[in-house]
Structures are given as C-alpha cells and as structure tokens.
C-alpha cells in the first residue's frame, strides 16, 4: 500500500489554510518531521496542534495520514472520522478512510469511501487514482483503467499516474501500451528510476533482454545505492542464464541493504537451481526472518529441506504455516499450493485453481507455478518421466517466473 505522505504532505495545508496562529508552530514542526520521515514526531506535533485547535478538521486529517503510515489504522480511522464529523464535506478525509480500509483488506469498503470522496470533489485526480488501485486489487481491470484514465485526464503531466496505468495495462495484457506509458513517464521525469525499472520488466516479458538490461543499467546509474535495482537486474540476468552476473548483483543488493528480503529470496532461488541446497536454505531462512509471511519462501524451504532429506520436519513446519494462511484467506492461491505440497489437494485441483483469476496473465503465471510444484513432487517420488513432462509444461508457459527458471534447471539435470 502506498504511503500517504508523498501524496498528502502538502495537500492538507491547501484544504485548510486558515490554521489558527497559535497552532502554527506545531504545524510547521509536524510538516518538517514528515519531510524528515520522522512520523512519530509529526504525530506528536499534530496532537499538540489539535489540543490548541480541537475543531480543525485539517489537523485530524494530517495526523490521520501520519498514523496510517505507521500502521496505526485504528488511530488513523478515528482521526478521519473526527475530520468528517467537524467538516462533513471533507472529501480527503473520506479518501483517508478508503486508504485505511485498503490497508486492512476491505477493498469493497474502500471503494465506497472513494465513491463518496468523488461525489464531494469530482475534480480531484487523487480520488480516481486511489479508487483505481482498489479496483485493480479486486481484479476489476476495466474499472481500474477507467479511473486511472480519469486521473490522467485531470492531471496529464503527473508521471506517477502513467506509472500506475502501466500496472493496470500489464494486468490487462497490453504490454505495448504499458511500455508507451513508461516511456512517457520517463519523458516527463527522466530521473525517476521506477519508470526505467517498470519498463525493464515489460521488455523482459517481451523477451527483449538487452533493452531491459539497458533500463536496469540506467536505474542503477541514477541511484547506485538502490538494492531493489541491483536485485531486479540480477533476476533478469538469472532468467537470461547469466548466473555469474546474477549472483554478483544479488550480493551487491545485500551489501547495500542487508534487510531487503527479495535479495535473499532471489539469491536463494539461484542456489536452488544450482543444487546448492544448504546455501539456498540459508538464504530462504533469512527471508523468513525478515518477512515471516512470505508464502513462496516457505514453499521453497519445504522443497529444499525435502532435497536435504528433512521432509518430515519440513512437512510439520509447512502445515503450521498453512494453518496461518487459512485463517487469513482459505481460498487464496497460496493456500492451494501449500495444500498440494502437503498432499491435501490433487494435481487436477491445483491446476484448476490456477485458472480462477480473471486476469489472463495471472492465470499463466499460476499455471507455470503449478506445473513446477507438481514436477518437483513427481521427481521426489522418483517418477522421472512425469516430472520431465510437468517441468516442460512449466517452461512452455514462457512466464517470466522463478518457477520457470527452476523448472528449466531441473530439466537439464533430468535430461538423458
């Protein structure tokens, strides 16, 4: 979920310019704290301002934004409610409530809040952008596209909105249109690395690896301390078969940011594909240490430990994780994968579950994953021919995933 502050730091001043002079000092300190990314201090200063001016809706809105960004969702919602109670026409406060609901997984409730914000202020591009995000999450791609188009119509020179539309078009399968939007975002602001990285992903999806690599190179040139950029370039190199270059990039990403989980996961997959099981397991365990909820890492740990002869204990651990997943969303794709790995779901049911998304691209990626997991279990059961068949089907999807890379590595090992 995007943070409020990049969007909201200035907005609340615009909608509430008549702050009492007595609260001005705390407001200025709060704004300075936001600029310094010291949200705790910002909340403290806005609270002091509210103590002086308890009927100023803008102050509650500002504190609600900061509280949202420190994941105090209950406090944020209380502040947005207070703003609306004071000023029932406060459209941004409804927007704030929508963002809280998105963060809590209530996308239907969020969309209702954005609807209200648009009803009150239908010329504000921000509301359409936020509603587009929520609709995309619900896989309402046409609705998401219509909303981000409206946001761009209202603010045509905002690079961030073109980058947001890239995500929607990619889900829609319009890779060419997404690349055009990336290029336009770069034209509007050539110094934002996210646009180059987005375009690199799209070019990689289209098999244009040289062009994709050039975009990652540009992103790293612009921000050489970006662990994300180094990690992403490493993944592209791994997909291309440049394993030495990939490992070098992953190591650099970890050096730059030792707490970035993706670098360990991607390096772990590289070790996995090279049958360096202990190194792979070490990296995957580091991911779980940093992000215990990362499902795909738990799956890789299970598979790696099975290769190391630790399947019984690995099964117990994966079952514990599955129990947690089911509590959150028993119908989630990740639940299907874990259930299959534990022998609680058939191959046919796993493949059927892979086709449930209305997004064709997502179905393709899930089919790729399903064939990989089926192939691994067949291989562990010494069913070599069945494993080769499933790994080949995984590769044939041409999805750009780590599952496909691992399936290709297994095929090389299993080749007669």
KAVEN-V624470 format. One record per residue. N is the residue number from 1. D_LAST is the distance of its C-alpha to the last C-alpha in whole Angstrom. Layout:
# KAVEN-V624470
n->N d_last->D_LAST
n->N d_last->D_LAST
This chain:
# KAVEN-V624470
n->1 d_last->48
n->2 d_last->49
n->3 d_last->52
n->4 d_last->56
n->5 d_last->57
n->6 d_last->56
n->7 d_last->57
n->8 d_last->60
n->9 d_last->62
n->10 d_last->64
n->11 d_last->65
n->12 d_last->67
n->13 d_last->69
n->14 d_last->69
n->15 d_last->70
n->16 d_last->73
n->17 d_last->75
n->18 d_last->78
n->19 d_last->77
n->20 d_last->80
n->21 d_last->81
n->22 d_last->81
n->23 d_last->77
n->24 d_last->76
n->25 d_last->75
n->26 d_last->73
n->27 d_last->71
n->28 d_last->71
n->29 d_last->69
n->30 d_last->67
n->31 d_last->66
n->32 d_last->66
n->33 d_last->63
n->34 d_last->61
n->35 d_last->61
n->36 d_last->60
n->37 d_last->57
n->38 d_last->60
n->39 d_last->60
n->40 d_last->61
n->41 d_last->64
n->42 d_last->64
n->43 d_last->65
n->44 d_last->67
n->45 d_last->69
n->46 d_last->69
n->47 d_last->70
n->48 d_last->73
n->49 d_last->74
n->50 d_last->74
n->51 d_last->76
n->52 d_last->79
n->53 d_last->78
n->54 d_last->77
n->55 d_last->77
n->56 d_last->75
n->57 d_last->72
n->58 d_last->70
n->59 d_last->70
n->60 d_last->68
n->61 d_last->66
n->62 d_last->65
n->63 d_last->65
n->64 d_last->63
n->65 d_last->60
n->66 d_last->60
n->67 d_last->60
n->68 d_last->57
n->69 d_last->55
n->70 d_last->55
n->71 d_last->54
n->72 d_last->57
n->73 d_last->57
n->74 d_last->60
n->75 d_last->62
n->76 d_last->61
n->77 d_last->62
n->78 d_last->65
n->79 d_last->66
n->80 d_last->65
n->81 d_last->67
n->82 d_last->70
n->83 d_last->70
n->84 d_last->70
n->85 d_last->73
n->86 d_last->75
n->87 d_last->73
n->88 d_last->72
n->89 d_last->71
n->90 d_last->69
n->91 d_last->66
n->92 d_last->64
n->93 d_last->64
n->94 d_last->63
n->95 d_last->60
n->96 d_last->60
n->97 d_last->60
n->98 d_last->57
n->99 d_last->55
n->100 d_last->55
n->101 d_last->54
n->102 d_last->51
n->103 d_last->50
n->104 d_last->51
n->105 d_last->49
n->106 d_last->52
n->107 d_last->51
n->108 d_last->53
n->109 d_last->56
n->110 d_last->55
n->111 d_last->55
n->112 d_last->59
n->113 d_last->60
n->114 d_last->59
n->115 d_last->60
n->116 d_last->64
n->117 d_last->63
n->118 d_last->63
n->119 d_last->66
n->120 d_last->68
n->121 d_last->66
n->122 d_last->65
n->123 d_last->65
n->124 d_last->63
n->125 d_last->59
n->126 d_last->58
n->127 d_last->58
n->128 d_last->56
n->129 d_last->53
n->130 d_last->53
n->131 d_last->53
n->132 d_last->51
n->133 d_last->48
n->134 d_last->49
n->135 d_last->49
n->136 d_last->45
n->137 d_last->44
n->138 d_last->45
n->139 d_last->43
n->140 d_last->46
n->141 d_last->45
n->142 d_last->48
n->143 d_last->50
n->144 d_last->49
n->145 d_last->49
n->146 d_last->52
n->147 d_last->53
n->148 d_last->52
n->149 d_last->53
n->150 d_last->57
n->151 d_last->56
n->152 d_last->55
n->153 d_last->58
n->154 d_last->61
n->155 d_last->59
n->156 d_last->57
n->157 d_last->57
n->158 d_last->55
n->159 d_last->52
n->160 d_last->51
n->161 d_last->51
n->162 d_last->49
n->163 d_last->46
n->164 d_last->47
n->165 d_last->46
n->166 d_last->43
n->167 d_last->42
n->168 d_last->43
n->169 d_last->42
n->170 d_last->38
n->171 d_last->39
n->172 d_last->40
n->173 d_last->37
n->174 d_last->40
n->175 d_last->38
n->176 d_last->40
n->177 d_last->43
n->178 d_last->42
n->179 d_last->41
n->180 d_last->45
n->181 d_last->46
n->182 d_last->44
n->183 d_last->46
n->184 d_last->49
n->185 d_last->49
n->186 d_last->48
n->187 d_last->51
n->188 d_last->53
n->189 d_last->52
n->190 d_last->50
n->191 d_last->50
n->192 d_last->48
n->193 d_last->45
n->194 d_last->44
n->195 d_last->44
n->196 d_last->42
n->197 d_last->39
n->198 d_last->39
n->199 d_last->39
n->200 d_last->36
n->201 d_last->34
n->202 d_last->35
n->203 d_last->34
n->204 d_last->31
n->205 d_last->30
n->206 d_last->31
n->207 d_last->28
n->208 d_last->31
n->209 d_last->30
n->210 d_last->32
n->211 d_last->35
n->212 d_last->34
n->213 d_last->34
n->214 d_last->37
n->215 d_last->39
n->216 d_last->37
n->217 d_last->39
n->218 d_last->42
n->219 d_last->42
n->220 d_last->41
n->221 d_last->44
n->222 d_last->46
n->223 d_last->46
n->224 d_last->44
n->225 d_last->44
n->226 d_last->42
n->227 d_last->40
n->228 d_last->39
n->229 d_last->38
n->230 d_last->36
n->231 d_last->34
n->232 d_last->33
n->233 d_last->33
n->234 d_last->30
n->235 d_last->28
n->236 d_last->28
n->237 d_last->27
n->238 d_last->24
n->239 d_last->23
n->240 d_last->23
n->241 d_last->21
n->242 d_last->24
n->243 d_last->23
n->244 d_last->26
n->245 d_last->28
n->246 d_last->28
n->247 d_last->28
n->248 d_last->31
n->249 d_last->33
n->250 d_last->32
n->251 d_last->34
n->252 d_last->37
n->253 d_last->37
n->254 d_last->37
n->255 d_last->40
n->256 d_last->42
n->257 d_last->42
n->258 d_last->41
n->259 d_last->41
n->260 d_last->39
n->261 d_last->37
n->262 d_last->34
n->263 d_last->34
n->264 d_last->32
n->265 d_last->30
n->266 d_last->28
n->267 d_last->28
n->268 d_last->27
n->269 d_last->24
n->270 d_last->23
n->271 d_last->23
n->272 d_last->21
n->273 d_last->18
n->274 d_last->18
n->275 d_last->18
n->276 d_last->22
n->277 d_last->23
n->278 d_last->26
n->279 d_last->27
n->280 d_last->26
n->281 d_last->28
n->282 d_last->31
n->283 d_last->31
n->284 d_last->30
n->285 d_last->33
n->286 d_last->35
n->287 d_last->35
n->288 d_last->36
n->289 d_last->39
n->290 d_last->40
n->291 d_last->39
n->292 d_last->39
n->293 d_last->39
n->294 d_last->36
n->295 d_last->33
n->296 d_last->30
n->297 d_last->30
n->298 d_last->31
n->299 d_last->28
n->300 d_last->26
n->301 d_last->28
n->302 d_last->27
n->303 d_last->23
n->304 d_last->23
n->305 d_last->26
n->306 d_last->23
n->307 d_last->21
n->308 d_last->23
n->309 d_last->24
n->310 d_last->27
n->311 d_last->27
n->312 d_last->30
n->313 d_last->32
n->314 d_last->30
n->315 d_last->31
n->316 d_last->35
n->317 d_last->35
n->318 d_last->33
n->319 d_last->35
n->320 d_last->38
n->321 d_last->37
n->322 d_last->37
n->323 d_last->40
n->324 d_last->41
n->325 d_last->39
n->326 d_last->41
n->327 d_last->44
n->328 d_last->44
n->329 d_last->42
n->330 d_last->41
n->331 d_last->40
n->332 d_last->38
n->333 d_last->34
n->334 d_last->33
n->335 d_last->35
n->336 d_last->32
n->337 d_last->29
n->338 d_last->31
n->339 d_last->32
n->340 d_last->28
n->341 d_last->27
n->342 d_last->29
n->343 d_last->29
n->344 d_last->32
n->345 d_last->31
n->346 d_last->29
n->347 d_last->26
n->348 d_last->28
n->349 d_last->31
n->350 d_last->29
n->351 d_last->28
n->352 d_last->31
n->353 d_last->33
n->354 d_last->31
n->355 d_last->33
n->356 d_last->36
n->357 d_last->37
n->358 d_last->39
n->359 d_last->37
n->360 d_last->34
n->361 d_last->33
n->362 d_last->33
n->363 d_last->31
n->364 d_last->28
n->365 d_last->28
n->366 d_last->28
n->367 d_last->26
n->368 d_last->23
n->369 d_last->24
n->370 d_last->24
n->371 d_last->21
n->372 d_last->19
n->373 d_last->21
n->374 d_last->20
n->375 d_last->17
n->376 d_last->18
n->377 d_last->20
n->378 d_last->17
n->379 d_last->15
n->380 d_last->17
n->381 d_last->18
n->382 d_last->15
n->383 d_last->14
n->384 d_last->11
n->385 d_last->11
n->386 d_last->14
n->387 d_last->13
n->388 d_last->11
n->389 d_last->14
n->390 d_last->16
n->391 d_last->15
n->392 d_last->14
n->393 d_last->18
n->394 d_last->19
n->395 d_last->18
n->396 d_last->19
n->397 d_last->23
n->398 d_last->23
n->399 d_last->25
n->400 d_last->26
n->401 d_last->25
n->402 d_last->24
n->403 d_last->22
n->404 d_last->20
n->405 d_last->19
n->406 d_last->18
n->407 d_last->16
n->408 d_last->14
n->409 d_last->14
n->410 d_last->12
n->411 d_last->10
n->412 d_last->9
n->413 d_last->8
n->414 d_last->6
n->415 d_last->4
n->416 d_last->0
